[in-house]
Amino acid sequence: MNWYTWTSQAAFDNWHATVIAGLGMPWIGVNQNTGELEPQKQQTTAYTAVTEVTASDWRAPVGDDIAQTYAAGLGQPSTPPPTPPEP
């Protein structure tokens, strides 16, 4: 999994919407211990989550297979967002 950066949340949202549709999300909940479907559990509705670094720097981790399959609109390769300083 590698990090990518987009210039706006809207640019990320447009790409992410394409990924979600392509993957057939939302996905029914699955019990991680048994692998059984649990329709009453919360569904998986997102492929990844974006982090705002600055107003023009939005970063998210993306798997290599997804990056290849959904290259249109994919951000530029990047590094993980900076870690906030300890309090």
C-alpha positions in Angstrom: 0.0 0.0 0.0 1.3 3.4 -1.0 0.3 7.0 -0.1 -1.1 9.4 -2.7 -2.0 13.1 -2.6 -4.8 15.0 -4.2 -5.1 18.8 -4.5 -8.6 19.0 -2.9 -11.1 16.9 -1.1 -13.4 17.1 -4.1 -10.7 15.5 -6.3 -10.3 12.7 -3.8 -14.0 12.3 -3.4 -14.5 12.0 -7.2 -11.8 9.3 -7.5 -13.1 7.5 -4.3 -16.7 7.4 -5.6 -15.4 5.6 -8.8 -13.6 3.1 -6.6 -16.6 2.5 -4.4 -18.9 1.9 -7.3 -16.3 -0.3 -9.0 -15.9 -2.5 -5.9 -19.7 -2.8 -5.5 -19.7 -1.1 -2.1 -21.3 -1.0 0.4 -20.3 -4.4 1.7 -22.3 -6.4 4.2 -20.6 -6.8 7.6 -18.4 -9.8 8.1 -17.4 -11.4 11.4 -13.6 -11.2 11.5 -13.3 -14.3 13.7 -15.7 -16.6 11.8 -15.9 -15.1 8.3 -19.7 -15.3 8.5 -21.8 -12.5 7.0 -23.6 -10.4 9.6 -26.1 -8.2 7.8 -27.1 -6.5 11.1 -23.5 -5.1 11.5 -22.4 -1.8 10.0 -21.6 -2.1 6.3 -18.2 -1.2 4.8 -18.9 2.0 2.9 -15.4 3.3 2.1 -12.3 1.9 0.5 -9.9 4.3 2.2 -9.9 7.5 4.3 -8.3 10.8 3.4 -6.3 13.1 5.7 -6.1 16.8 5.2 -2.5 18.0 5.5 -3.1 21.5 4.0 -6.0 23.0 2.0 -4.3 21.7 -1.2 -2.8 18.5 0.2 -5.1 15.6 0.9 -3.5 12.2 1.4 -4.7 8.6 1.5 -3.2 5.1 1.4 -4.1 3.1 -1.7 -3.3 -0.5 -2.5 -1.3 -1.2 -5.7 -4.1 -3.2 -7.3 -6.6 -0.4 -6.8 -4.1 2.2 -8.0 -3.7 0.2 -11.2 -7.3 -0.5 -11.8 -8.6 3.0 -10.9 -5.7 5.1 -12.2 -8.0 7.8 -13.7 -8.2 10.6 -11.0 -5.7 8.9 -8.7 -3.6 11.5 -7.0 0.2 11.8 -7.2 2.5 9.4 -5.2 3.3 10.8 -1.9 4.5 10.1 1.6 2.3 9.5 4.7 1.0 12.6 6.3 3.2 14.1 9.1 2.7 12.7 12.5 1.3 15.3 14.9 3.7 16.4 17.6 3.3 14.8 21.1 1.5 17.0 23.6 
